[in-house]
Amino acid sequence: MGMGMGREMGLAGGRGVEWSRSSQNLWVGVSRSEGTVTICASGELDAHSAPVLARYLYRAVERPGRVVLDLSRVTFCGAAGVDLLLKARRRAAGAGGAVVVGRAHSAVVRLLEACREPEAWLIAEEVRAMPLSPHEQRPRLSVLAQALMVAFEITGAPMGNAQHYDPAAGVLRIVAQRGFHHPFLRFFETVADRETACGVAAQDQQPVLVEEVRACPVFLGTPALDVLEDSHVGAVVSVPVTARDGALIGVVSVHHRQATRWSGEQRRTLTALTQAARLL
C-alpha cells in the first residue's frame, strides 16, 4: 500500500520503551536518551506496587542526571505512590540530579493536589498545563465530532473516539467516544507516545491502519495490548485531523471487534478525510 493511502502499522514505530510486567497491577518501562532516563509506569501505584517502581527509581538516581517519570498511564495512585515520588526527588537532589514528572494521569494529579506536602503541590503544578480557552476549543471540538461521525459511516465500526490535541501539554485527550467503557477511557485518558495507532497518526500526521491488533508489533509487550483486548478491540484505524494551516487539531479512531481487512475504497476515503476535515 502506498503512503498516499495511509500507513499500515506493522512496525513498532521507534517507541524506545522496553516494558516489563513487574507486578500483577503495574507495568514499568525504561528508556534512555542523551543522559536522561525516562521511567514509565502503567497500572495501579499503591502500597503493593510502589516498592517495585522504587527499585527502578532509586537505581536511576544513584548517579547525577535527569530522571523523567511518565505517570500518564497510572490509573490509580495511593499515598504510597506520592511518598515514593517525594523520596525519589529528595534522593536525586542529594546525588546532584533531578526527578521530574513529565506527565501524570488525573488520578495522580488529584492526589498530589490533596496532599499537604508543598513539594507535592509543586509536582502537580509541573504537570498542569494551561488549556485552550473555550472560544478556541469550541470549533476544534466540532470539527472532531463531525470527522468521527464520517469515519463511523465509512467503516461501519461499532466503537470509536475523538481525541483533541492539547498543544500546551503535547497530548491527545479523549473528548468524544462510542462503545467504550471506563477502563479503556481511563487508561487512554491522554496519549503522547508511539505505542498506539492514534499516537503514531498524530506524530506522523497520516492515517494509520491496524488490521489485527494482537499481531501488531507496536502493541506487543505493552500494557496497552491488555486494555485493547479487554475492550474487545480487534482492529483500528486512526486518522489525524488538521487545520487549514496544517496544524494538528486531533485524531479520530474507529475500532472493530474482529481483525478486519480494510478495503481499498475505505483506505482512500479515510485518507481523504484527513484533508476534507479542513473544510468542515
C-alpha positions as CSV (number, residue, x, y, z in Angstrom):
1,M,0.0,0.0,0.0
2,G,1.4,3.4,-0.9
3,M,1.9,6.1,1.6
4,G,-0.8,8.2,-0.1
5,M,-3.4,5.7,1.1
6,G,-2.4,5.8,4.7
7,R,0.1,3.7,6.6
8,E,-0.3,0.1,7.6
9,M,1.1,-0.2,11.1
10,G,3.5,-3.1,11.1
11,L,6.5,-1.7,12.9
12,A,7.0,-0.6,16.5
13,G,7.3,3.0,15.4
14,G,10.5,3.6,17.3
15,R,8.8,3.7,20.7
16,G,12.0,3.2,22.6
17,V,10.5,1.9,25.8
18,E,11.0,-1.7,27.0
19,W,8.1,-2.7,29.2
20,S,8.1,-5.4,31.8
21,R,5.1,-6.5,33.9
22,S,6.8,-6.0,37.2
23,S,3.8,-6.9,39.4
24,Q,0.2,-8.0,38.9
25,N,-1.1,-4.4,38.8
26,L,1.9,-2.5,37.5
27,W,4.0,-2.3,34.3
28,V,7.3,-0.4,34.2
29,G,9.1,0.7,31.1
30,V,12.5,2.4,30.8
31,S,14.3,4.3,28.0
32,R,17.5,6.2,27.9
33,S,18.5,9.1,25.6
34,E,21.2,11.7,25.8
35,G,21.9,11.4,29.6
36,T,18.2,11.3,30.5
37,V,16.5,8.2,31.9
38,T,12.7,8.0,31.3
39,I,10.7,5.7,33.5
40,C,7.1,5.0,32.5
41,A,4.6,3.3,34.8
42,S,1.2,1.9,33.9
43,G,-1.5,0.5,36.1
44,E,-2.0,0.9,39.9
45,L,0.6,2.6,42.1
46,D,-0.3,1.5,45.7
47,A,1.4,0.1,48.8
48,H,2.0,-3.3,47.0
49,S,3.4,-1.9,43.7
50,A,5.2,1.2,44.9
51,P,8.3,-0.9,46.0
52,V,8.5,-2.3,42.5
53,L,8.7,1.2,41.0
54,A,11.1,2.3,43.8
55,R,13.7,-0.3,42.6
56,Y,13.8,1.4,39.2
57,L,13.7,4.9,40.5
58,Y,16.3,4.5,43.2
59,R,18.7,2.7,40.8
60,A,18.3,5.6,38.3
61,V,19.0,8.4,40.8
62,E,22.2,6.8,42.2
63,R,24.2,8.9,39.7
64,P,23.8,12.6,38.9
65,G,21.5,13.1,36.0
66,R,17.9,13.8,35.0
67,V,15.2,11.2,35.5
68,V,11.8,11.8,33.9
69,L,8.7,10.0,35.2
70,D,5.8,9.4,32.9
71,L,2.8,8.5,35.0
72,S,0.1,9.2,32.4
73,R,-1.0,5.6,32.5
74,V,-1.2,5.3,36.3
75,T,-4.9,4.9,36.7
76,F,-4.8,4.7,40.5
77,C,-2.4,6.3,42.9
78,G,-2.4,5.8,46.7
79,A,-0.4,7.6,49.4
80,A,2.5,5.1,49.0
81,G,2.9,6.4,45.4
82,V,3.1,10.0,46.5
83,D,5.6,9.1,49.3
84,L,7.7,7.4,46.7
85,L,7.8,10.4,44.4
86,L,8.8,12.7,47.2
87,K,11.5,10.4,48.5
88,A,12.9,9.9,45.0
89,R,13.1,13.6,44.3
90,R,15.0,14.1,47.5
91,R,17.4,11.3,46.8
92,A,18.1,12.6,43.4
93,A,18.7,16.1,44.7
94,G,21.1,14.7,47.2
95,A,23.1,13.0,44.5
96,G,23.2,16.1,42.3
97,G,20.4,15.0,39.9
98,A,16.7,15.6,39.5
99,V,13.5,13.7,39.2
100,V,10.8,15.4,37.0
101,V,7.3,14.2,36.5
102,G,6.8,14.8,32.8
103,R,3.2,13.6,32.5
104,A,0.7,12.3,35.0
105,H,-2.8,10.8,34.9
106,S,-5.6,12.9,36.5
107,A,-5.8,10.2,39.3
108,V,-2.2,11.1,40.2
109,V,-2.7,14.9,39.9
110,R,-5.8,14.9,42.2
111,L,-3.9,13.1,45.0
112,L,-0.9,15.4,44.7
113,E,-3.2,18.4,44.9
114,A,-4.9,16.9,48.0
115,C,-1.6,16.3,49.7
116,R,-0.4,18.6,52.5
117,E,3.2,18.5,51.3
118,P,4.2,21.7,49.5
119,E,6.5,19.6,47.3
120,A,3.6,17.5,46.2
121,W,1.7,20.7,45.1
122,L,4.9,21.7,43.2
123,I,4.8,18.4,41.3
124,A,1.1,19.0,40.4
125,E,1.9,22.4,39.1
126,E,4.8,21.0,37.0
127,V,2.4,18.6,35.1
128,R,-0.5,21.0,34.8
129,A,-0.7,22.9,31.5
130,M,-2.8,25.9,30.5
131,P,-5.6,24.6,28.2
132,L,-7.0,26.4,25.3
133,S,-9.8,28.9,26.0
134,P,-13.4,27.7,25.4
135,H,-13.6,30.1,22.5
136,E,-10.6,28.4,20.9
137,Q,-11.8,24.8,21.8
138,R,-15.3,25.0,20.5
139,P,-14.7,25.0,16.7
140,R,-12.0,22.4,17.1
141,L,-14.2,20.0,19.0
142,S,-17.0,20.5,16.5
143,V,-14.7,19.5,13.6
144,L,-13.5,16.4,15.5
145,A,-17.1,15.3,16.3
146,Q,-18.1,15.6,12.6
147,A,-15.0,13.8,11.4
148,L,-15.7,10.9,13.9
149,M,-19.2,10.6,12.5
150,V,-17.9,10.4,9.0
151,A,-15.3,7.8,10.0
152,F,-18.1,5.7,11.5
153,E,-20.1,5.9,8.2
154,I,-17.1,4.9,6.1
155,T,-16.1,1.9,8.2
156,G,-19.3,0.7,9.9
157,A,-17.3,0.3,13.1
158,P,-19.2,-0.1,16.4
159,M,-16.6,1.7,18.5
160,G,-14.5,4.8,18.2
161,N,-13.3,8.0,19.8
162,A,-12.2,11.5,19.0
163,Q,-9.1,13.0,20.7
164,H,-8.3,16.7,20.9
165,Y,-4.7,17.7,20.7
166,D,-3.7,19.9,23.6
167,P,-0.7,21.9,22.3
168,A,0.3,23.2,25.8
169,A,0.7,19.7,27.3
170,G,1.6,18.0,24.0
171,V,-1.0,15.2,24.4
172,L,-4.2,13.9,22.9
173,R,-7.2,13.9,25.1
174,I,-10.4,11.9,24.5
175,V,-13.4,14.3,24.0
176,A,-16.0,12.0,22.4
177,Q,-16.5,8.3,22.2
178,R,-18.9,5.5,21.3
179,G,-18.9,1.9,22.6
180,F,-16.2,2.1,25.2
181,H,-16.4,1.7,29.0
182,H,-14.5,3.2,31.9
183,P,-11.3,1.0,31.9
184,F,-10.5,1.9,28.3
185,L,-11.3,5.6,28.7
186,R,-9.3,5.8,32.0
187,F,-6.2,4.1,30.5
188,F,-6.2,6.2,27.3
189,E,-7.2,9.4,29.0
190,T,-4.1,11.1,27.4
191,V,-1.8,9.8,24.7
192,A,1.6,11.3,23.9
193,D,3.7,8.3,22.6
194,R,4.0,6.0,19.7
195,E,2.6,2.9,21.4
196,T,-0.8,3.5,19.9
197,A,-2.2,3.9,16.4
198,C,-3.5,7.4,17.4
199,G,-0.2,8.5,18.7
200,V,1.6,7.5,15.5
201,A,-1.1,9.1,13.4
202,A,-0.7,12.4,15.4
203,Q,3.0,12.5,15.2
204,D,3.3,11.5,11.5
205,Q,0.1,13.3,10.5
206,Q,-1.1,10.5,8.3
207,P,-3.7,7.7,8.7
208,V,-2.6,4.5,10.4
209,L,-4.5,1.2,9.8
210,V,-4.1,-1.8,12.0
211,E,-5.8,-4.9,10.6
212,E,-5.1,-7.1,13.6
213,V,-4.2,-5.5,17.0
214,R,-2.9,-8.6,18.7
215,A,-0.4,-9.3,15.9
216,C,0.8,-5.7,15.6
217,P,4.4,-5.2,16.9
218,V,3.6,-1.7,18.2
219,F,1.3,-3.2,20.8
220,L,3.1,-6.4,21.7
221,G,4.7,-6.4,25.1
222,T,2.9,-3.2,26.2
223,P,0.2,-2.7,28.8
224,A,-1.9,-1.1,26.1
225,L,-2.5,-4.5,24.5
226,D,-4.1,-5.9,27.6
227,V,-6.5,-2.9,27.7
228,L,-7.4,-3.2,24.0
229,E,-8.0,-7.0,24.3
230,D,-10.2,-6.5,27.4
231,S,-12.2,-3.9,25.4
232,H,-12.6,-6.4,22.6
233,V,-10.7,-4.3,20.0
234,G,-9.5,-6.4,17.1
235,A,-8.7,-3.7,14.5
236,V,-8.3,0.1,14.5
237,V,-7.9,3.0,12.1
238,S,-6.6,6.3,13.3
239,V,-7.0,9.5,11.2
240,P,-5.3,12.8,12.0
241,V,-7.4,15.9,11.7
242,T,-5.6,19.1,10.8
243,A,-6.4,22.7,10.3
244,R,-6.1,24.7,7.1
245,D,-2.5,25.7,8.1
246,G,-1.6,22.1,8.7
247,A,-1.6,22.3,12.5
248,L,-2.9,19.2,14.3
249,I,-6.4,19.5,15.7
250,G,-6.7,15.9,16.9
251,V,-7.2,12.3,15.9
252,V,-10.3,10.3,15.2
253,S,-10.1,6.5,15.6
254,V,-12.6,3.7,14.9
255,H,-12.4,0.2,16.1
256,H,-13.8,-3.2,15.0
257,R,-14.2,-6.1,17.4
258,Q,-12.6,-8.6,15.0
259,A,-9.5,-8.4,12.8
260,T,-10.5,-6.5,9.7
261,R,-9.1,-6.1,6.3
262,W,-9.8,-2.5,5.1
263,S,-10.9,-2.3,1.5
264,G,-9.1,-0.1,-1.0
265,E,-12.1,2.2,-1.1
266,Q,-12.2,2.6,2.7
267,R,-8.5,3.3,2.7
268,R,-8.8,6.0,0.1
269,T,-11.8,7.6,1.7
270,L,-10.3,7.6,5.2
271,T,-7.1,9.2,3.8
272,A,-9.2,11.8,2.0
273,L,-11.0,12.5,5.4
274,T,-7.7,14.0,6.7
275,Q,-7.8,16.7,4.0
276,A,-11.6,17.1,3.9
277,A,-11.7,17.7,7.7
278,R,-10.1,21.1,7.0
279,L,-13.3,22.2,5.2
280,L,-15.8,21.0,7.9
